[in-house]
């Protein structure tokens, strides 16, 4: 409650107001009576509304009006505090809490709107209202922070409840992958030859004509060097048509004794069909040492065939020709489908060709700086794709390259 006294001079027609501090404000009589009717001046100065409380004569020609004012700003601040407190009770989410904060404390919020009226207060009341406004703001902010912490706690509890794992429930079965049949056979072959003391050597797939042909005693007019059979890159480079080039590189960089295999992809300009592909896989082996004979070659390959196809497998060596070996042989194994009796797989012969081999040609040894009078060796080349198709009875080589999961899943362990 704020009280102002109006001292009105009836003689001079002037009026003055004075407060507890005795500050005087000149006013006209008409103004005083107008204020008494609608009290706009008092409303502004008192931060609310005003009404005539009473009046009495004062020094004969003057009348003293006693006016009381009701401080609406104080009531509004208290109302905002109560409204915010009640609104917080219904808030259940952080988004709603943020909307409430903006509504009460934002730039266009209710509390900000009240604070903009501070300039209309008297100098005596402004500090008290400012302190009250700060108290209301701090109280609302504290309640919002408390509510935010409570909401976060509830949300975390709900999240933990959803993430709870019932260890008694049966687990979901995970799909198990497996090796590609080519990789399975390659792994077995590497294990077999490593058990015999062979090293595994790798070489480049983009090779020079020298290492792929000339160093292997393949003449320039050999059909294998035609554009129709070999992928030429340019500048004397090709996509290797055999892994034998790695054998040459090994003999150039290592001194005998040498015992190595070189698995890898090779490329030839073949049409794609059930038995041919322009990209396929080979494993070529090489042994160079003193006193190596054809008996060593036969013993190594017979042992390999029995390890791959079974101990009952029979092995047959047929004379053949390769430019880089002399003598040369083709190696056949008894058909695993019919046991050598003859069937559709072996085309009635009872035998299946699996590789070519022979004793390393003396010219090849000489090109690599190895004395053929002191050292000898044997070499062999195995088609990994053909070996895989015969082992797993696959009728079409293209199935190995199509990556059809339905097909590949048959070979999972």
N, C-alpha and C positions, 0 to 999 in steps of 0.2 A: 504494500500500500504506500503510495506517495501522496503527500499533502502539499498543496500550494495555496498561498493566500493572495487574493487580489485586493489591492487597496485602490478604490475608485474615488476620484475627486469629482464631486457633483458640480462644483463651482467652475473648475477649469476644464471639465470634460476630459481629463486625462486619467489614465489608470496605470497602475504598476503591479507587477507580481514580485513576490519575494519568497524565497524558500528558507529552509532551515539555516542556510549559510548567509542569508540576508542579501542575496543578489537581486537587484531590481531590474525590471524590464518595463519600459513605458508602453502603455496601451491606451487606446481611445475607449471612451465609455461604450460606444457602439460595438467596438470589438469585444469588449468584455462580455456584454450581453449576448453577442453572437456566439461567443465561446461557451457561455452558459447553456445555450440552446443545443448546440451540436458538438461543442468541445473538440473541434479538429486540432486546435493548437495543443490542447492538453493531451490529446491522443498521441500526437507526434512526440511531444516532450516526455510523456510518461511511458511511452512504449506500449500504449494500450488505449483504453477508453477512460473518460472522466465524467464525473457527475457532480452537481452542486450538493455539497454536504450541508451548507447553511450559510447565513450571512448575519452581520450585525453592524450597527452604526459605529463609526470610528472617527473621532474628533469632529463631530458636528456635520461638516460638509462632506465627509468621506464615508464610504460604506466598505466594510471589509467582508469579502466573500471567502468562505472556507470551502475549498474544492478537494475532493479526494479522487485519485486515479488508480485504476486497476492495471497491474503490469502484465499485459498479455504475452510479451516475449518470454517471460519466465515460465508462464503456463504452457506456452507452445514448446519450449525446450523439454519440459517435463513430459509433455504429451508425446513428443518424438521418442524420448527414451523408453516410455512405456510401450509405444507402438512397435518399436524395433525389438524390444524384449519379447513381446507376444508373437511377432512375426517369426522370430528365430525358433520358436517352439515347433513350427510346422515345416521347417526346412529339413530335407532329408538327403540332399545331394550338394556337391561342391558348386555345381553350376547355379543352383538356386541361391546358395549362399553368396556367390559373387553378384548376382542380380540384386539381392537385398543390400549388399554393401554399397553398390552404385546408387541405389534408390535413396539411401539415407546419407551417405558420406561422399558421394561423387560430386563432380563440379556442378551438376544440376540437381543434386540431391536436396532432400527436405532440410537438413541441417544447414547446408550452405545457403539456402534461400533465406533462412532466419538470420544467419550471420551478416547477410548483406544489409540488414536493417539496423545494424549496430550504430551507424553514423547518425541515426535519427534520435539516439538516446542522449540524455543530458550527460554532462561530463561527470557528474556524481554517480550515475548509474552504470555507465559504460564498463568500468573495470569489473563490477560485480557480475554483469551479464556475460562479459567475456570469459571470466573464470568459470561460470556455470556452463557456458557452451563448451569449453574445453573439457570440463568434467563429463558432460554428456557424450562428447566424441570419444573420449578415452574409454568410457564405460561400454559404449557400443562396440568399439574396436576389440576390447577385451572379450566381450561375449561372442563376437564373431570368431575370434581366434580359438576360444574354448569350443565352440560349436564345430569349427573346422577340424580340430583334433579328434573330436568325438566321431564325426562322420568318417574320417580316415581310419579310425580304429574299427568301426563297423564294416567298412568296405574291405579292409584287410582280413577281418575275420571271415567274411563271406568268400573272399578269394581263397583263403586257406581251406575252407570247408569244401569248395569245389575241387581243389587240387589234392585233397586227401586220397591216398592210394589204399585200396583194400587189398592187402597182401594175400588174402585168402581166395581172391578171384583168379581164375585161370588166365595165364598170360596169352598175348597174341603171338601166333606163330609167325616168325620171320621167314621170308623167302630166302632160301639158300642158293647162292650161285655156284658155279663150277667152272672148271677149266674147259676151254674149247677143245674138241677132240684133236685138233692139230697140235695144240700145246701139250695135251696129255701124252701123245705119241712122241713128240719132241723131247719131253722131259724124260720119258722112259729110255729113249735112244741115247740121250746124253749120259744118263746114269750107267747104261750098259758100257759105253765106250770109256767113260771115266774110270769104271772099275777095271778096265784093261790098261789104264795108264795114259789115256789120250787127254790132251788139253783142248779146251774150247777157245777158238779164235774167231774174231769178228772182222769184217772188211767192208769197204764202201760199196753201196749199191750203184752209184754212178762211177763207172770204171773207165779206164783208158783202153783203146783198142789193143795196145801192146800187151797189157796184163791179161786181157780177156781172150786174145787170139794168138798173137805172135809168140809170146813167151811160152805158150802151150803147144807150140809146133803146128798151129793151124795156119795153112798157107793163105795168101791173099785171095786166091780163086776158090776157096772152100765155100760150098753152098751156105754154110751157117753164117757167113759174113754178108750175105745178101741183105738188101734193104727189106725184103719180104720176110726175113726171119729175125732181124735184130732191130731194136729201137735205138736209132742214132740221135744223140743230143746235139752234136756239132763240135767242131774244134777237136776232133779225135776222141770225143767222149761218147759213151754209150750207157744204156741201162744194162748192167751185167746180165749175160745169158746163162751164167754158171758161177758157182762159188769157187771154182778151181782157181780163179784169179787170186784169191786169198792164200792158196797154197804157194803160189809163186812169190808173193810178198813175204810169206813166212820163211821160205827157203833163202831169200835174199838177206833177211835180217837175223836169221838164227843158224847156228852151225849144227850139224848132225851130232847126236841122234835127235830126230824129230818125230813126234807122235801127236798128231793134232786132228781135230774135226772143225769144220766151219759151217754151221747152219745159217740159213738166211733166205730172203726172198730173191727170186730171179725173174727175168722178164724175157718173153719171146713173142713174136708177132703171130700168135696162133688165134684161130677163130674159136669163139666160146661155144662149147658143146658139153655133152655129158662126161667126156674124158679129157678135155683140153681147156686151158685157161691161159690168158696172156700173162697172168701173175701166178706163180706157184712157189713152192718151197723145196729146197734141197739141203742135204747134208753131205758134204764131201769130206773124205778122210785122206790122210797122208801119213805114211811111215817111211822114214829114210834113216838108214843105219848101215853098218857093215854087215854083210852076210845075209841080207834080207832076200828071201826067195818066194816062189809061188806057193810053197807050202805054208808060209806065214800068212799070205793073203787068204788062202782057202780056210785055214784054221780060224782066223779072225772073223771072217764072214759067216762061217758055219755056226760059230758060237753066237754071233749076233742074231742070226735067223732063229735059232732055237730059243733064245731069250725073248724074242718078240712074238713068235708064233707058237711056241710050245716045244717041249723036248722031243716030241715025235715028228717034228717037221723034217722033211728031206730036202736036201739042197743039191742043185745041179748047175754045173758050170759049162757054158757053151762058148766056143771060140767066137770072137767078134773083132771089131776094129775101132780104135779111137786114135786120133793123131798124137795124143800126149802119153799113151801107154803102149808098151810092146813087150810081151804079148798082151792081148786084151780079151776080156771075157764078158759074157752076159750071165747074170746069176738068177736062177729061177728057184722057187720054193714050191713044195707040194701044196695043192689047193686045199685050204682049210675048210672049204665048203663041202667038198666031196671026198677028201682024204686021198686024192690022186686018182680017183676012178673016172673022172670026167663029168663035167656039168656045164650049166649055162655060164657060170662065173668064169671058169677057166677055158670056155669055148671047147670043151670036150677033150682037151689035151691033158688035164690032170696037173698042169704046172702054171704058175703065175710068175711073170718076170718082175723082179723088184729093184734091180740095180745093175750098173755097169762098173767094171773094175779092170785092173791090169797092173803090170809092172811099169814104173815110171820110165818114160823114154829117156835114153841117155842124153839126147839133145836138150831136153828140158832141164836136166840136172846141170849140164854145162852152162846154159844161159843164166842159171842162178849161182854160178860160181862153185858148184860141187863137182868133184872129180868122179865121173861114173866108173872109173877103174877101181876106185877105192870104196865107193858107196853105191848102194842100190836101194830101191824102195818100191812100195806099191801104193796105189791110189784107188779110191772108189767114190762113186756118187750115187746117192740114194734119193729118190723122189719121195719127199715126206707126204705129199698129198695122196699119191698112189698107195703108199704104205698104210695110210690112215683109212682110205676107202676099202682096202682089202681086209684090214683088221676088223673094222666095224660093219663090213658088208654094206657099204654105202654105194648105191648104184649110180649116183650123179654127183660129180665133183663140184658142181655149182652150189650144192647145198652147204658146202664148207665156207662159202663166201657171202651167203645171203643174210647171215645173222638172224635167222628165224628162230625165235626163242622156243617155239614148239618143237623144232627139230633138235636144237642144242640141248634142251632140258633132258633128252633121253640119255645123255652121256654124263649127267651129274652123278657124282659118287654117292 
